[in-house]
Amino acid sequence: MIHAVDSSTVARRTEQWFVQQGAPTMIEGYGFRSHVLPRMLPALTFVAVGSLAWLVLLKPTGLSKWVLLGVIAAVMVSAWILLSLFVRRLPSFSPRTTVLLLVAYAAMPVMVPVLQMIINDKLTAPGAPEFDPEYKWLVALVWFVLLFGLAFVATMLATTYGLGALLKAAIRHVIADLRNSVHLLGRALPPMLFVTLFLFFTGELWQAMNRLRWPRVSLVVLLFAAITVLAAAARLRDEIGRVEQDLRPEILTAACKGTPLAGEEIAEPLQPKRLNPRQQRNLLVMLAIRQLVQAAVVGLGLFAFFVVLGLIVVTPEIAEQWIGAPAEPSVIPGLPSAMLRNATLFAAFGSMYFSVISMSDGEHRRQFFAPVLEKVERTLEVRAVYLEVRRRAQA
């Protein structure tokens, strides 16, 4: 049983805590109109006001142009700050207000080209390719519709799954991991080098990397990152089932320390409530971001190691012999592009390998993956107490 002085207030504060932790979907009744759209409002307003800058950029260079850009920037920042203060209370919009906001946002990509036509007596889209004049109105419209559509989808996904809070936490973890980089790299690098070291001296790979362009190398890195996310998703399903069944009072009390539920007394075990697919995806994003950040620190260490190793061992003559032609130079003097691409490839592969074994190998799991799971476990445990407090408030 849970005893609370003001269960409604505690429940609202706990919902704010979920938002700050990057797990907003843990809020009961979480929906687009009630929770997502209010928190999207600052970003949507920022994009809508910022789109007016395109009109100013088309003006001839002059003092008035920069004054107008400054005014637009000031309005954008001010609107972001004021609306952010407003949505901290998570207001719930009515259906009519929701429709008005969506219609106003959808009208902006049409209004901007029309205003551009009225002001400049022509219709063009900044940065768009040149077309026949009779098609420029269509090009401008498509240009702005795509821009606003992508901004809306990106903002909705980031708000729904709390990506802003998760990225802030990821930055803090990066700083902590870099401070402990000697310990982290000392544990992670030896097995990674055992797998990848000798492949670094393969002539065929140097030939391929000399011809492979950076966009394709980036796609390979993204592929390794996707494998890391898939591995985390498979592990998360097992962990959620284990954590949800362990809701004893002593565990819940410890989890609620430092949260708005810290003053609650829990006298008996609570019954777990099944997570819906959106909540599971939110926890997956939380786990995946942390895993990717940790893997990035390991990847940076591997990249630096292979670059230093290449500078020491692979002379220009050896590189030319392996490649069969003069090595393509890179933007960094003295470093061939093939060496940087090789280092990037092995760093990405080593990071993926590290993430996978950190979730499966017993020793690596205890060192690296268990701390990552603690946040997920605590979120689920706090959610169990929050649901009980909310039920009590509604009773």
C-alpha positions in Angstrom: 0.0 0.0 0.0 1.2 3.5 -0.8 0.5 6.5 1.5 0.7 10.0 0.0 -0.3 13.5 1.2 -1.2 14.8 -2.3 -1.2 11.9 -4.8 -2.3 14.2 -7.7 0.7 16.6 -7.2 3.1 13.7 -6.8 1.8 12.1 -10.0 2.2 15.3 -12.0 5.7 15.9 -10.7 6.6 12.3 -11.5 5.4 12.8 -15.1 7.7 15.8 -15.4 10.5 13.5 -14.1 9.7 11.0 -16.9 10.1 13.8 -19.4 13.4 14.9 -18.0 14.7 11.3 -18.0 13.8 10.9 -21.7 11.0 8.4 -21.0 7.8 10.5 -21.6 5.8 7.5 -22.9 5.8 6.1 -19.3 3.1 8.8 -18.6 -0.3 7.1 -18.3 -2.6 8.3 -21.1 0.3 9.7 -23.1 -1.0 10.9 -26.5 -0.3 13.3 -29.3 -2.9 16.0 -28.4 -2.4 15.8 -24.6 1.4 15.6 -24.4 3.3 15.5 -27.7 1.8 18.6 -29.5 2.2 21.0 -26.6 5.9 20.2 -26.3 6.3 20.4 -30.1 5.0 23.9 -30.1 8.3 25.8 -29.4 10.1 23.9 -32.2 7.3 24.3 -34.7 7.1 28.0 -34.0 10.9 28.2 -34.3 10.7 26.6 -37.8 7.7 28.7 -38.9 9.3 32.0 -37.9 12.7 31.0 -39.2 11.3 30.3 -42.7 10.7 34.0 -43.1 14.5 34.4 -43.2 14.4 33.0 -46.7 12.5 36.1 -47.9 15.2 38.4 -46.3 18.1 36.4 -47.8 16.8 37.1 -51.3 17.0 40.8 -50.8 20.1 42.7 -52.1 22.9 43.0 -49.5 22.4 46.0 -47.3 22.0 47.2 -43.7 18.2 46.6 -43.7 18.8 43.0 -44.7 20.9 42.2 -41.6 18.6 44.2 -39.4 15.6 42.1 -40.5 17.6 38.9 -40.1 18.5 40.0 -36.5 14.8 40.7 -35.8 13.7 37.3 -37.1 16.4 35.6 -35.0 15.4 37.5 -31.9 11.7 36.6 -32.5 12.6 32.9 -33.0 14.6 32.7 -29.8 12.1 34.7 -27.8 9.2 32.5 -29.0 11.2 29.3 -28.2 11.9 30.5 -24.6 8.4 31.8 -23.9 6.6 28.8 -25.3 9.0 26.4 -23.5 8.0 28.0 -20.2 4.4 27.7 -21.2 4.5 24.0 -22.1 6.4 23.0 -18.9 2.9 22.6 -17.4 2.1 20.1 -20.2 -1.2 21.8 -21.1 -3.7 19.7 -23.0 -5.1 21.3 -26.1 -8.7 21.0 -27.1 -9.5 19.3 -30.5 -10.3 22.8 -32.0 -7.0 24.3 -30.8 -5.1 21.2 -32.1 -6.7 21.6 -35.6 -6.0 25.4 -35.7 -2.3 24.8 -34.8 -1.9 22.1 -37.4 -3.6 24.1 -40.1 -1.5 27.2 -39.3 1.7 25.2 -39.5 0.6 23.5 -42.7 -0.2 26.9 -44.3 3.3 28.3 -43.7 5.0 26.5 -46.6 2.4 27.9 -48.9 2.4 31.4 -47.4 6.2 31.8 -47.6 6.4 31.3 -51.5 3.4 33.5 -51.9 4.9 36.3 -49.9 8.1 35.9 -51.8 6.2 36.3 -55.1 4.4 39.4 -53.8 7.6 41.0 -52.5 10.0 40.1 -55.3 7.5 39.6 -58.1 9.0 36.2 -58.7 8.8 32.8 -57.1 12.0 31.0 -56.4 13.3 28.6 -53.7 16.7 29.4 -52.1 19.1 26.7 -53.0 16.7 25.0 -55.4 18.0 24.0 -58.9 17.2 26.3 -61.8 14.1 25.4 -63.8 12.1 27.0 -66.5 10.3 30.1 -65.1 6.8 28.8 -65.6 7.7 25.9 -63.2 9.3 27.9 -60.5 6.2 28.3 -58.5 5.8 24.5 -58.2 9.5 24.1 -57.3 9.2 26.6 -54.5 6.0 25.0 -53.1 7.5 21.5 -53.2 10.7 22.8 -51.6 9.0 24.4 -48.6 6.4 21.6 -48.2 9.3 19.1 -47.9 11.2 21.3 -45.5 8.2 21.8 -43.2 7.1 18.1 -43.5 10.6 16.8 -42.5 10.8 19.3 -39.6 7.3 18.2 -38.3 8.1 14.5 -38.5 11.6 14.9 -36.9 10.1 17.1 -34.1 7.3 14.7 -33.5 9.6 11.7 -33.2 12.1 13.6 -31.0 9.3 14.8 -28.7 7.5 11.5 -28.5 10.5 9.6 -27.4 12.3 12.3 -25.4 15.4 12.5 -27.7 16.3 15.9 -26.3 16.7 14.7 -22.8 18.4 11.5 -23.9 20.9 13.5 -25.9 21.7 15.7 -22.9 22.2 12.6 -20.8 24.4 11.1 -23.6 26.6 14.2 -23.6 27.1 13.8 -19.8 27.9 10.1 -20.3 30.4 11.0 -23.0 32.2 13.3 -20.6 32.2 10.7 -17.9 33.4 8.0 -20.3 36.2 10.3 -21.5 37.2 10.9 -17.9 37.3 7.1 -17.4 38.7 6.5 -20.9 41.8 4.8 -19.6 39.8 2.2 -17.8 37.2 1.9 -20.6 39.7 1.6 -23.4 42.0 -0.6 -21.3 39.2 -3.1 -20.9 37.8 -2.8 -24.4 40.8 -2.3 -26.8 42.6 -5.7 -26.3 39.8 -7.9 -27.6 39.0 -5.5 -30.4 42.6 -5.4 -31.6 42.8 -9.2 -31.4 40.0 -9.4 -34.0 41.0 -6.5 -36.3 44.7 -5.8 -36.0 46.0 -8.2 -38.7 43.3 -7.3 -41.2 44.7 -3.7 -41.1 47.7 -4.9 -43.1 45.7 -6.5 -45.9 46.7 -5.1 -49.3 43.3 -5.8 -50.9 41.6 -3.8 -48.2 43.9 -0.9 -48.8 43.1 -1.0 -52.5 39.4 -1.0 -51.8 39.6 1.8 -49.3 41.7 3.9 -51.8 38.8 3.8 -54.3 35.9 3.8 -51.8 34.5 7.3 -51.3 33.5 8.7 -47.9 29.7 8.6 -48.5 30.0 4.8 -48.9 32.2 4.5 -45.9 29.6 6.4 -43.9 27.0 3.9 -45.1 29.1 1.1 -43.7 29.4 2.9 -40.4 25.6 3.3 -40.3 25.2 -0.4 -41.0 27.4 -1.3 -38.0 25.4 1.2 -35.9 22.1 -0.5 -37.0 23.4 -3.9 -36.0 24.2 -2.5 -32.6 20.7 -1.2 -32.2 19.2 -4.5 -33.3 21.4 -6.3 -30.8 20.3 -3.9 -28.0 16.6 -4.4 -29.0 16.9 -8.2 -28.7 18.5 -7.9 -25.3 16.0 -5.3 -24.1 13.1 -7.6 -24.6 14.6 -10.1 -22.2 15.6 -7.5 -19.6 12.1 -5.9 -19.6 10.5 -9.2 -18.8 12.9 -9.8 -15.9 12.7 -6.3 -14.4 8.9 -6.1 -14.5 8.5 -9.2 -12.4 10.8 -7.9 -9.6 8.8 -5.1 -7.9 9.5 -5.8 -4.3 9.0 -3.0 -1.8 12.7 -2.6 -1.0 13.7 -2.4 -4.7 10.9 0.1 -5.4 11.9 2.3 -2.4 15.5 2.4 -3.6 14.5 3.2 -7.1 12.3 6.2 -6.0 15.1 7.9 -4.1 15.8 11.3 -5.8 12.5 11.3 -7.6 9.1 13.0 -6.7 8.1 9.6 -5.3 10.9 9.5 -2.7 8.4 10.2 0.2 6.1 7.3 -0.7 6.0 4.2 1.6 5.6 0.9 -0.2 4.5 -1.9 2.1 3.8 -4.7 -0.4 4.9 -5.8 -3.9 3.1 -4.2 -6.8 1.7 -5.9 -9.8 3.5 -5.2 -13.1 1.6 -3.6 -16.0 2.4 -4.6 -19.5 4.2 -2.0 -21.7 2.7 -1.0 -24.9 4.7 -1.0 -28.1 5.5 2.8 -28.0 6.8 2.4 -24.4 9.0 -0.4 -25.5 10.4 1.6 -28.3 11.1 4.5 -25.9 13.1 2.2 -23.7 14.9 0.8 -26.8 15.8 4.3 -27.8 17.1 5.0 -24.3 19.2 1.9 -24.3 20.4 2.3 -27.9 21.6 5.9 -27.5 23.6 4.9 -24.4 25.1 1.9 -26.2 26.0 4.0 -29.2 27.6 6.7 -27.1 29.7 4.2 -25.2 30.6 2.5 -28.5 31.6 5.9 -30.0 34.1 6.4 -27.2 35.6 3.0 -27.9 35.5 3.8 -31.7 37.5 7.0 -31.2 40.2 5.1 -29.3 40.4 2.5 -32.0 40.5 5.2 -34.7 43.4 7.0 -33.0 45.2 3.7 -32.5 45.0 2.7 -36.1 46.0 6.1 -37.4 49.1 6.1 -35.1 49.9 2.5 -36.1 49.6 3.4 -39.8 51.9 6.4 -39.4 54.5 4.2 -37.7 54.4 1.1 -39.9 52.9 2.0 -43.3 55.3 4.3 -45.1 54.3 5.9 -48.4 56.3 3.3 -50.3 54.5 0.4 -48.6 51.1 2.1 -49.1 51.8 2.5 -52.8 52.9 -1.2 -53.1 49.7 -2.4 -51.4 47.5 -0.2 -53.4 49.3 -0.7 -56.7 49.3 3.0 -57.4 50.1 6.3 -55.7 47.9 6.6 -52.6 45.2 9.2 -52.8 46.1 12.1 -50.4 43.7 13.2 -47.7 42.8 16.6 -46.3 45.4 15.9 -43.6 49.0 16.3 -44.9 51.0 13.1 -44.7 48.0 10.9 -44.3 46.6 8.9 -47.3 42.9 8.7 -47.6 43.1 4.9 -47.6 44.6 5.0 -44.1 41.9 7.2 -42.7 39.1 5.1 -44.3 40.7 1.9 -43.0 40.9 3.4 -39.5 37.3 4.5 -39.7 36.1 1.0 -40.9 37.9 -0.8 -38.2 36.8 1.6 -35.5 33.2 1.1 -36.6 33.5 -2.6 -36.7 35.3 -2.7 -33.3 32.7 -0.5 -31.7 29.9 -2.8 -32.9 31.8 -5.9 -31.7 32.4 -4.3 -28.4 28.7 -3.4 -28.0 27.6 -6.9 -28.8 30.0 -8.7 -26.5 29.3 -6.2 -23.7 25.7 -7.5 -23.8 26.5 -11.2 -24.0 29.9 -11.9 -22.3 29.5 -12.2 -18.5 32.5 -10.1 -17.5 32.0 -7.4 -20.1 28.3 -7.4 -19.3 29.1 -6.7 -15.6 31.6 -3.9 -16.5 29.8 -2.1 -19.4 26.2 -3.2 -20.0 24.9 -3.5 -16.4 25.3 0.2 -15.7 23.4 1.0 -18.9 20.5 -1.2 -17.8 20.3 0.4 -14.4 18.6 3.5 -15.9 16.1 1.3 -17.8 15.4 -0.8 -14.6 14.9 2.3 -12.5 12.5 3.8 -15.0 10.3 0.7 -14.9 10.4 0.5 -11.2 9.5 4.2 -10.8 6.7 3.7 -13.3 5.2 0.9 -11.2 5.0 3.2 -8.1 3.7 6.1 -10.3 0.8 4.0 -11.6 -0.2 3.1 -8.0 0.0 6.7 -6.9 -2.1 7.8 -9.9 -4.7 5.1 -9.1 -4.9 6.3 -5.6 -5.3 9.9 -6.7 -8.3 8.9 -9.0 -9.9 6.7 -6.3 
